[in-house]
């Protein structure tokens, strides 16, 4: 339970930073990256692959909206 509490605290801190400095990045993108990393702490390749997919999806969506 403590691990999840720490995760929630981390997400809260990151949300504050995102809101203040990077409001153009959706909160859900940060949340997905953090959870992918947290859930795959012992599987670095899986964590990296999941994070790359999340970021690529975000960038593709942003490019589609601009074009």
N, CA, C and O atoms as a CHARMM CRD file, in Angstrom:
* protein
*
  268
    1    1 UNK  N      0.81700  -1.20200   0.00000 PROA 1      0.00000
    2    1 UNK  CA     0.00000   0.00000   0.00000 PROA 1      0.00000
    3    1 UNK  C      0.85700   1.26100   0.00000 PROA 1      0.00000
    4    1 UNK  O      0.50500   2.25600  -0.63300 PROA 1      0.00000
    5    2 UNK  N      1.97300   1.21800   0.70400 PROA 2      0.00000
    6    2 UNK  CA     2.84700   2.38200   0.76800 PROA 2      0.00000
    7    2 UNK  C      3.39200   2.74200  -0.61200 PROA 2      0.00000
    8    2 UNK  O      3.54800   3.91900  -0.93500 PROA 2      0.00000
    9    3 UNK  N      3.68000   1.72500  -1.42200 PROA 3      0.00000
   10    3 UNK  CA     4.17100   1.98000  -2.76700 PROA 3      0.00000
   11    3 UNK  C      3.17400   2.76900  -3.59000 PROA 3      0.00000
   12    3 UNK  O      3.53800   3.69200  -4.31800 PROA 3      0.00000
   13    4 UNK  N      1.91400   2.39500  -3.46700 PROA 4      0.00000
   14    4 UNK  CA     0.86800   3.09700  -4.21700 PROA 4      0.00000
   15    4 UNK  C      0.70300   4.52400  -3.70300 PROA 4      0.00000
   16    4 UNK  O      0.44500   5.44600  -4.47700 PROA 4      0.00000
   17    5 UNK  N      0.85400   4.69500  -2.39200 PROA 5      0.00000
   18    5 UNK  CA     0.77900   6.02400  -1.80400 PROA 5      0.00000
   19    5 UNK  C      1.90700   6.90100  -2.33700 PROA 5      0.00000
   20    5 UNK  O      1.69500   8.06900  -2.66300 PROA 5      0.00000
   21    6 UNK  N      3.11700   6.32700  -2.42400 PROA 6      0.00000
   22    6 UNK  CA     4.25200   7.06600  -2.98300 PROA 6      0.00000
   23    6 UNK  C      3.99700   7.41600  -4.44200 PROA 6      0.00000
   24    6 UNK  O      4.34300   8.50800  -4.89400 PROA 6      0.00000
   25    7 UNK  N      3.39200   6.48900  -5.17600 PROA 7      0.00000
   26    7 UNK  CA     3.06700   6.74900  -6.57600 PROA 7      0.00000
   27    7 UNK  C      2.07800   7.89800  -6.69500 PROA 7      0.00000
   28    7 UNK  O      2.23800   8.77300  -7.54500 PROA 7      0.00000
   29    8 UNK  N      1.06600   7.89900  -5.85400 PROA 8      0.00000
   30    8 UNK  CA     0.07900   8.98200  -5.87200 PROA 8      0.00000
   31    8 UNK  C      0.72300  10.32900  -5.54200 PROA 8      0.00000
   32    8 UNK  O      0.38900  11.34900  -6.14500 PROA 8      0.00000
   33    9 UNK  N      1.64900  10.32300  -4.58100 PROA 9      0.00000
   34    9 UNK  CA     2.35600  11.56200  -4.23200 PROA 9      0.00000
   35    9 UNK  C      3.19500  12.04400  -5.41400 PROA 9      0.00000
   36    9 UNK  O      3.20500  13.23400  -5.73000 PROA 9      0.00000
   37   10 UNK  N      3.89100  11.12400  -6.05700 PROA 10     0.00000
   38   10 UNK  CA     4.70200  11.47500  -7.22800 PROA 10     0.00000
   39   10 UNK  C      3.82600  12.05600  -8.33100 PROA 10     0.00000
   40   10 UNK  O      4.17600  13.06900  -8.93800 PROA 10     0.00000
   41   11 UNK  N      2.69600  11.42000  -8.58900 PROA 11     0.00000
   42   11 UNK  CA     1.78400  11.92300  -9.62900 PROA 11     0.00000
   43   11 UNK  C      1.28200  13.32100  -9.29000 PROA 11     0.00000
   44   11 UNK  O      1.15100  14.16600 -10.17600 PROA 11     0.00000
   45   12 UNK  N      0.99900  13.57000  -8.01400 PROA 12     0.00000
   46   12 UNK  CA     0.55200  14.90400  -7.60000 PROA 12     0.00000
   47   12 UNK  C      1.62600  15.95900  -7.84400 PROA 12     0.00000
   48   12 UNK  O      1.33400  17.04900  -8.33600 PROA 12     0.00000
   49   13 UNK  N      2.86900  15.63100  -7.49800 PROA 13     0.00000
   50   13 UNK  CA     3.97400  16.57200  -7.70200 PROA 13     0.00000
   51   13 UNK  C      4.18400  16.83500  -9.19100 PROA 13     0.00000
   52   13 UNK  O      4.32700  17.98200  -9.61500 PROA 13     0.00000
   53   14 UNK  N      4.19900  15.76500  -9.97300 PROA 14     0.00000
   54   14 UNK  CA     4.38900  15.92800 -11.41300 PROA 14     0.00000
   55   14 UNK  C      3.25100  16.71400 -12.05000 PROA 14     0.00000
   56   14 UNK  O      3.47300  17.47900 -12.98800 PROA 14     0.00000
   57   15 UNK  N      2.04300  16.53000 -11.55100 PROA 15     0.00000
   58   15 UNK  CA     0.90900  17.28500 -12.08600 PROA 15     0.00000
   59   15 UNK  C      1.07900  18.77300 -11.81200 PROA 15     0.00000
   60   15 UNK  O      0.76600  19.60100 -12.66800 PROA 15     0.00000
   61   16 UNK  N      1.56900  19.11500 -10.63400 PROA 16     0.00000
   62   16 UNK  CA     1.82100  20.52300 -10.33000 PROA 16     0.00000
   63   16 UNK  C      2.85300  21.13000 -11.27100 PROA 16     0.00000
   64   16 UNK  O      2.68200  22.24900 -11.75300 PROA 16     0.00000
   65   17 UNK  N      3.91900  20.39000 -11.52700 PROA 17     0.00000
   66   17 UNK  CA     4.95900  20.86100 -12.44500 PROA 17     0.00000
   67   17 UNK  C      4.40500  20.97500 -13.86300 PROA 17     0.00000
   68   17 UNK  O      4.64300  21.96500 -14.55500 PROA 17     0.00000
   69   18 UNK  N      3.66600  19.95500 -14.28700 PROA 18     0.00000
   70   18 UNK  CA     3.08600  19.96600 -15.63100 PROA 18     0.00000
   71   18 UNK  C      2.16100  21.16400 -15.81900 PROA 18     0.00000
   72   18 UNK  O      2.24600  21.88600 -16.81200 PROA 18     0.00000
   73   19 UNK  N      1.28800  21.35600 -14.85400 PROA 19     0.00000
   74   19 UNK  CA     0.30900  22.44200 -14.93000 PROA 19     0.00000
   75   19 UNK  C      1.00300  23.80300 -15.01200 PROA 19     0.00000
   76   19 UNK  O      0.56800  24.68500 -15.75300 PROA 19     0.00000
   77   20 UNK  N      2.08500  23.96500 -14.24500 PROA 20     0.00000
   78   20 UNK  CA     2.77700  25.25600 -14.19000 PROA 20     0.00000
   79   20 UNK  C      3.67700  25.49800 -15.40300 PROA 20     0.00000
   80   20 UNK  O      3.67800  26.59100 -15.96800 PROA 20     0.00000
   81   21 UNK  N      4.43700  24.48200 -15.79900 PROA 21     0.00000
   82   21 UNK  CA     5.45700  24.69600 -16.81600 PROA 21     0.00000
   83   21 UNK  C      5.14000  24.10400 -18.18700 PROA 21     0.00000
   84   21 UNK  O      5.65100  24.58300 -19.19900 PROA 21     0.00000
   85   22 UNK  N      4.30500  23.07300 -18.23000 PROA 22     0.00000
   86   22 UNK  CA     4.05000  22.36500 -19.49200 PROA 22     0.00000
   87   22 UNK  C      2.55300  22.10800 -19.69300 PROA 22     0.00000
   88   22 UNK  O      2.14600  20.96300 -19.88900 PROA 22     0.00000
   89   23 UNK  N      1.74500  23.14400 -19.64600 PROA 23     0.00000
   90   23 UNK  CA     0.29000  22.93200 -19.73800 PROA 23     0.00000
   91   23 UNK  C     -0.16000  22.35600 -21.08100 PROA 23     0.00000
   92   23 UNK  O     -1.27000  21.83400 -21.18800 PROA 23     0.00000
   93   24 UNK  N      0.68500  22.44600 -22.09700 PROA 24     0.00000
   94   24 UNK  CA     0.33800  21.91400 -23.41500 PROA 24     0.00000
   95   24 UNK  C      0.43900  20.39000 -23.47000 PROA 24     0.00000
   96   24 UNK  O     -0.04400  19.77100 -24.41800 PROA 24     0.00000
   97   25 UNK  N      1.05900  19.78700 -22.46700 PROA 25     0.00000
   98   25 UNK  CA     1.14000  18.32500 -22.40800 PROA 25     0.00000
   99   25 UNK  C     -0.02100  17.83400 -21.54700 PROA 25     0.00000
  100   25 UNK  O     -0.15300  18.25000 -20.39600 PROA 25     0.00000
  101   26 UNK  N     -0.85600  16.96100 -22.08500 PROA 26     0.00000
  102   26 UNK  CA    -2.00300  16.46800 -21.30800 PROA 26     0.00000
  103   26 UNK  C     -1.55700  15.70300 -20.05700 PROA 26     0.00000
  104   26 UNK  O     -0.58200  14.95300 -20.08400 PROA 26     0.00000
  105   27 UNK  N     -2.27900  15.90800 -18.98500 PROA 27     0.00000
  106   27 UNK  CA    -1.97400  15.22600 -17.72300 PROA 27     0.00000
  107   27 UNK  C     -1.98600  13.71500 -17.90100 PROA 27     0.00000
  108   27 UNK  O     -1.21200  13.00800 -17.25500 PROA 27     0.00000
  109   28 UNK  N     -2.84900  13.21800 -18.76300 PROA 28     0.00000
  110   28 UNK  CA    -2.97700  11.77200 -18.95400 PROA 28     0.00000
  111   28 UNK  C     -1.70400  11.17000 -19.55200 PROA 28     0.00000
  112   28 UNK  O     -1.37600  10.01900 -19.26500 PROA 28     0.00000
  113   29 UNK  N     -0.99800  11.91800 -20.36200 PROA 29     0.00000
  114   29 UNK  CA     0.25600  11.41800 -20.94300 PROA 29     0.00000
  115   29 UNK  C      1.27900  11.18900 -19.83100 PROA 29     0.00000
  116   29 UNK  O      1.92000  10.14000 -19.77700 PROA 29     0.00000
  117   30 UNK  N      1.42800  12.16500 -18.95400 PROA 30     0.00000
  118   30 UNK  CA     2.36500  12.02500 -17.83400 PROA 30     0.00000
  119   30 UNK  C      1.95400  10.86500 -16.94100 PROA 30     0.00000
  120   30 UNK  O      2.78800  10.06000 -16.52400 PROA 30     0.00000
  121   31 UNK  N      0.67700  10.79000 -16.65600 PROA 31     0.00000
  122   31 UNK  CA     0.16300   9.72200 -15.78600 PROA 31     0.00000
  123   31 UNK  C      0.45400   8.34800 -16.39600 PROA 31     0.00000
  124   31 UNK  O      0.89700   7.44100 -15.69100 PROA 31     0.00000
  125   32 UNK  N      0.21100   8.18900 -17.67600 PROA 32     0.00000
  126   32 UNK  CA     0.45300   6.90500 -18.34200 PROA 32     0.00000
  127   32 UNK  C      1.92700   6.52200 -18.30100 PROA 32     0.00000
  128   32 UNK  O      2.26400   5.36200 -18.06500 PROA 32     0.00000
  129   33 UNK  N      2.80900   7.50200 -18.53100 PROA 33     0.00000
  130   33 UNK  CA     4.25200   7.23000 -18.50800 PROA 33     0.00000
  131   33 UNK  C      4.68400   6.78900 -17.10800 PROA 33     0.00000
  132   33 UNK  O      5.40100   5.80000 -16.95500 PROA 33     0.00000
  133   34 UNK  N      4.24800   7.51900 -16.10600 PROA 34     0.00000
  134   34 UNK  CA     4.63900   7.19300 -14.72900 PROA 34     0.00000
  135   34 UNK  C      4.13900   5.80700 -14.34500 PROA 34     0.00000
  136   34 UNK  O      4.87800   5.02800 -13.74400 PROA 34     0.00000
  137   35 UNK  N      2.91500   5.49800 -14.67800 PROA 35     0.00000
  138   35 UNK  CA     2.36300   4.18900 -14.32200 PROA 35     0.00000
  139   35 UNK  C      3.06000   3.07400 -15.10200 PROA 35     0.00000
  140   35 UNK  O      3.31200   2.00200 -14.55200 PROA 35     0.00000
  141   36 UNK  N      3.37200   3.31400 -16.36600 PROA 36     0.00000
  142   36 UNK  CA     4.10000   2.30600 -17.15300 PROA 36     0.00000
  143   36 UNK  C      5.45900   2.02500 -16.53200 PROA 36     0.00000
  144   36 UNK  O      5.88500   0.87300 -16.44900 PROA 36     0.00000
  145   37 UNK  N      6.12800   3.06700 -16.10200 PROA 37     0.00000
  146   37 UNK  CA     7.43300   2.89000 -15.46000 PROA 37     0.00000
  147   37 UNK  C      7.29200   2.18900 -14.11100 PROA 37     0.00000
  148   37 UNK  O      8.06800   1.28900 -13.79100 PROA 37     0.00000
  149   38 UNK  N      6.31600   2.59600 -13.33500 PROA 38     0.00000
  150   38 UNK  CA     6.09200   2.00300 -12.00700 PROA 38     0.00000
  151   38 UNK  C      5.72700   0.52400 -12.11200 PROA 38     0.00000
  152   38 UNK  O      6.27500  -0.31200 -11.39300 PROA 38     0.00000
  153   39 UNK  N      4.80600   0.21300 -13.00600 PROA 39     0.00000
  154   39 UNK  CA     4.33400  -1.16900 -13.13400 PROA 39     0.00000
  155   39 UNK  C      5.39700  -2.10900 -13.69600 PROA 39     0.00000
  156   39 UNK  O      5.29600  -3.32600 -13.53800 PROA 39     0.00000
  157   40 UNK  N      6.40000  -1.55800 -14.34300 PROA 40     0.00000
  158   40 UNK  CA     7.42300  -2.39100 -14.99800 PROA 40     0.00000
  159   40 UNK  C      8.82500  -2.09900 -14.46300 PROA 40     0.00000
  160   40 UNK  O      9.80000  -2.15400 -15.21200 PROA 40     0.00000
  161   41 UNK  N      8.92200  -1.79400 -13.19000 PROA 41     0.00000
  162   41 UNK  CA    10.21200  -1.46000 -12.59100 PROA 41     0.00000
  163   41 UNK  C     11.25400  -2.55700 -12.79700 PROA 41     0.00000
  164   41 UNK  O     12.43600  -2.27400 -12.99100 PROA 41     0.00000
  165   42 UNK  N     10.81500  -3.78600 -12.75300 PROA 42     0.00000
  166   42 UNK  CA    11.73400  -4.91700 -12.88300 PROA 42     0.00000
  167   42 UNK  C     11.86000  -5.41600 -14.31600 PROA 42     0.00000
  168   42 UNK  O     12.58100  -6.37600 -14.58800 PROA 42     0.00000
  169   43 UNK  N     11.15700  -4.76200 -15.22000 PROA 43     0.00000
  170   43 UNK  CA    11.18600  -5.13800 -16.64300 PROA 43     0.00000
  171   43 UNK  C     11.47800  -3.87900 -17.45300 PROA 43     0.00000
  172   43 UNK  O     10.58200  -3.29100 -18.05900 PROA 43     0.00000
  173   44 UNK  N     12.74400  -3.47800 -17.45300 PROA 44     0.00000
  174   44 UNK  CA    13.11900  -2.20000 -18.05700 PROA 44     0.00000
  175   44 UNK  C     12.78600  -2.11100 -19.53800 PROA 44     0.00000
  176   44 UNK  O     12.36300  -1.05700 -20.01400 PROA 44     0.00000
  177   45 UNK  N     12.96900  -3.19500 -20.26900 PROA 45     0.00000
  178   45 UNK  CA    12.66100  -3.15900 -21.70100 PROA 45     0.00000
  179   45 UNK  C     11.16800  -2.95600 -21.92500 PROA 45     0.00000
  180   45 UNK  O     10.77200  -2.20000 -22.81200 PROA 45     0.00000
  181   46 UNK  N     10.34400  -3.61800 -21.13700 PROA 46     0.00000
  182   46 UNK  CA     8.89000  -3.45300 -21.23600 PROA 46     0.00000
  183   46 UNK  C      8.51200  -2.01600 -20.88200 PROA 46     0.00000
  184   46 UNK  O      7.67600  -1.40900 -21.55100 PROA 46     0.00000
  185   47 UNK  N      9.12300  -1.47600 -19.83700 PROA 47     0.00000
  186   47 UNK  CA     8.83600  -0.10100 -19.42300 PROA 47     0.00000
  187   47 UNK  C      9.21700   0.88400 -20.52200 PROA 47     0.00000
  188   47 UNK  O      8.46500   1.80900 -20.82800 PROA 47     0.00000
  189   48 UNK  N     10.39200   0.67700 -21.11200 PROA 48     0.00000
  190   48 UNK  CA    10.86100   1.56700 -22.17400 PROA 48     0.00000
  191   48 UNK  C      9.94800   1.48300 -23.39500 PROA 48     0.00000
  192   48 UNK  O      9.60400   2.50300 -23.99300 PROA 48     0.00000
  193   49 UNK  N      9.56300   0.27100 -23.75900 PROA 49     0.00000
  194   49 UNK  CA     8.68900   0.09100 -24.91800 PROA 49     0.00000
  195   49 UNK  C      7.33300   0.75600 -24.68800 PROA 49     0.00000
  196   49 UNK  O      6.81200   1.44000 -25.56900 PROA 49     0.00000
  197   50 UNK  N      6.77200   0.55100 -23.51100 PROA 50     0.00000
  198   50 UNK  CA     5.47200   1.15200 -23.19100 PROA 50     0.00000
  199   50 UNK  C      5.56400   2.67400 -23.20000 PROA 50     0.00000
  200   50 UNK  O      4.67400   3.35100 -23.71400 PROA 50     0.00000
  201   51 UNK  N      6.63000   3.20400 -22.63700 PROA 51     0.00000
  202   51 UNK  CA     6.81200   4.65700 -22.60300 PROA 51     0.00000
  203   51 UNK  C      6.97300   5.21800 -24.01200 PROA 51     0.00000
  204   51 UNK  O      6.39200   6.25200 -24.34100 PROA 51     0.00000
  205   52 UNK  N      7.75500   4.54500 -24.83500 PROA 52     0.00000
  206   52 UNK  CA     7.91400   4.99000 -26.22800 PROA 52     0.00000
  207   52 UNK  C      6.57900   5.01000 -26.96000 PROA 52     0.00000
  208   52 UNK  O      6.30600   5.93400 -27.72500 PROA 52     0.00000
  209   53 UNK  N      5.75800   4.01200 -26.73500 PROA 53     0.00000
  210   53 UNK  CA     4.43600   3.95800 -27.38200 PROA 53     0.00000
  211   53 UNK  C      3.55700   5.11200 -26.92200 PROA 53     0.00000
  212   53 UNK  O      2.86200   5.72500 -27.73300 PROA 53     0.00000
  213   54 UNK  N      3.58200   5.41000 -25.63700 PROA 54     0.00000
  214   54 UNK  CA     2.76900   6.51000 -25.09900 PROA 54     0.00000
  215   54 UNK  C      3.20900   7.83700 -25.71100 PROA 54     0.00000
  216   54 UNK  O      2.37800   8.63800 -26.13900 PROA 54     0.00000
  217   55 UNK  N      4.51300   8.06300 -25.74900 PROA 55     0.00000
  218   55 UNK  CA     5.03800   9.31700 -26.29200 PROA 55     0.00000
  219   55 UNK  C      4.77400   9.40200 -27.79600 PROA 55     0.00000
  220   55 UNK  O      4.36900  10.45200 -28.29600 PROA 55     0.00000
  221   56 UNK  N      4.99800   8.31800 -28.50600 PROA 56     0.00000
  222   56 UNK  CA     4.72500   8.32300 -29.95300 PROA 56     0.00000
  223   56 UNK  C      3.25900   8.58600 -30.25100 PROA 56     0.00000
  224   56 UNK  O      2.94200   9.34000 -31.17000 PROA 56     0.00000
  225   57 UNK  N      2.36100   7.97700 -29.49000 PROA 57     0.00000
  226   57 UNK  CA     0.92800   8.22800 -29.68000 PROA 57     0.00000
  227   57 UNK  C      0.60700   9.70200 -29.47200 PROA 57     0.00000
  228   57 UNK  O     -0.13400  10.30000 -30.25200 PROA 57     0.00000
  229   58 UNK  N      1.16900  10.28300 -28.41600 PROA 58     0.00000
  230   58 UNK  CA     0.94400  11.69900 -28.13500 PROA 58     0.00000
  231   58 UNK  C      1.46100  12.57100 -29.27900 PROA 58     0.00000
  232   58 UNK  O      0.76300  13.47300 -29.74300 PROA 58     0.00000
  233   59 UNK  N      2.68600  12.29700 -29.73100 PROA 59     0.00000
  234   59 UNK  CA     3.27300  13.10100 -30.80700 PROA 59     0.00000
  235   59 UNK  C      2.51100  12.94200 -32.12400 PROA 59     0.00000
  236   59 UNK  O      2.30900  13.91900 -32.84600 PROA 59     0.00000
  237   60 UNK  N      2.09300  11.73100 -32.43400 PROA 60     0.00000
  238   60 UNK  CA     1.31000  11.51100 -33.65900 PROA 60     0.00000
  239   60 UNK  C     -0.02100  12.24400 -33.59600 PROA 60     0.00000
  240   60 UNK  O     -0.45800  12.83000 -34.58600 PROA 60     0.00000
  241   61 UNK  N     -0.65700  12.21200 -32.45100 PROA 61     0.00000
  242   61 UNK  CA    -1.92500  12.92200 -32.29300 PROA 61     0.00000
  243   61 UNK  C     -1.72000  14.43300 -32.42100 PROA 61     0.00000
  244   61 UNK  O     -2.51400  15.12100 -33.06200 PROA 61     0.00000
  245   62 UNK  N     -0.65800  14.93800 -31.81300 PROA 62     0.00000
  246   62 UNK  CA    -0.36800  16.37400 -31.89300 PROA 62     0.00000
  247   62 UNK  C     -0.07500  16.78600 -33.32800 PROA 62     0.00000
  248   62 UNK  O     -0.53000  17.83800 -33.77900 PROA 62     0.00000
  249   63 UNK  N      0.68000  15.96700 -34.04400 PROA 63     0.00000
  250   63 UNK  CA     0.99200  16.27100 -35.45200 PROA 63     0.00000
  251   63 UNK  C     -0.26600  16.24400 -36.30600 PROA 63     0.00000
  252   63 UNK  O     -0.43600  17.07800 -37.19400 PROA 63     0.00000
  253   64 UNK  N     -1.14400  15.29200 -36.04100 PROA 64     0.00000
  254   64 UNK  CA    -2.39000  15.18900 -36.80200 PROA 64     0.00000
  255   64 UNK  C     -3.27400  16.41900 -36.57300 PROA 64     0.00000
  256   64 UNK  O     -3.94500  16.88700 -37.49400 PROA 64     0.00000
  257   65 UNK  N     -3.27100  16.93000 -35.36100 PROA 65     0.00000
  258   65 UNK  CA    -4.08600  18.09900 -35.04800 PROA 65     0.00000
  259   65 UNK  C     -3.53100  19.36500 -35.71100 PROA 65     0.00000
  260   65 UNK  O     -4.28500  20.27500 -36.05800 PROA 65     0.00000
  261   66 UNK  N     -2.22200  19.41100 -35.88000 PROA 66     0.00000
  262   66 UNK  CA    -1.61100  20.57300 -36.53100 PROA 66     0.00000
  263   66 UNK  C     -1.80500  20.54600 -38.04700 PROA 66     0.00000
  264   66 UNK  O     -1.91200  21.58400 -38.69900 PROA 66     0.00000
  265   67 UNK  N     -1.84600  19.31500 -38.59000 PROA 67     0.00000
  266   67 UNK  CA    -1.89800  19.18000 -40.04600 PROA 67     0.00000
  267   67 UNK  C     -3.24000  19.21200 -40.61000 PROA 67     0.00000
  268   67 UNK  O     -3.40100  19.10700 -41.82600 PROA 67     0.00000
